[in-house]
Amino acid sequence: MEWSDGKVRCKWANPKNEKYIHYHDEEWGVPVYDDHRLFEMLVLESFQAGLTWECVLNKREDFRRAFDEFELEKVCAYGEEEIERLKNDPKIIRNRLKIQAAVANAQIFRKIKQEFGSFSDYIWHWTDGKVIYENDRSSSKLSDAVSKDLKKRGMKFAGTTIIYAYLQAVGVINSHEEGCFLKHSG
């Protein structure tokens, strides 16, 4: 594919979508250690189930607004009134099960933070703090294990495929393709 800036990117990056190009170039596969960002990405990845990442990414700012900038304590405290507000927000994905899961998952995220000191410590302990380099997959033994543990803790929309995409998004797994200018960066 011909890119206007001459850089070669992963095939999935849409050259016509500036948000997608920025996401590919600046975020995807970059190791994340900040719990606030790890929480945001976990919520967004759960909303991707059955949809494209581009669809979620295009609504990211609306999700931030709707979910109080992903302030964990605020989302943990959401009750039926907030769930209804989100269900009626036309600018986000209005799936009641995903919205309810986001609230319940926030509470589980908080418990994991309390247990491990941070969610970052939890997610990175699976690889002893190392980035895994692999591509052309949608799941792995790692995503199977993390998914199984999160589900055991009660998380919803945390299947192995969603968790694999999450691990890629937060840089635990770097999956930039051969030829991509970001292959093995980070």
Secondary structure, DSSP 8 states (H G I E B T S, - for coil): ---TTS----TTS-TT-HHHHHIIIIITT-----HHHHHHHHHHHHHHTTS-HHHHHHTHHHHHHHTGGG-HHHHHT--HHHHHHHHT-TTS---HHHHHHHHHHHHHHHHHHHHHSSHHHHHHHTTTT--EE--S-S--HHHHHHHHHHHHTT-SS--HHHHHHHHHHTTSEE---TT-TTTT--
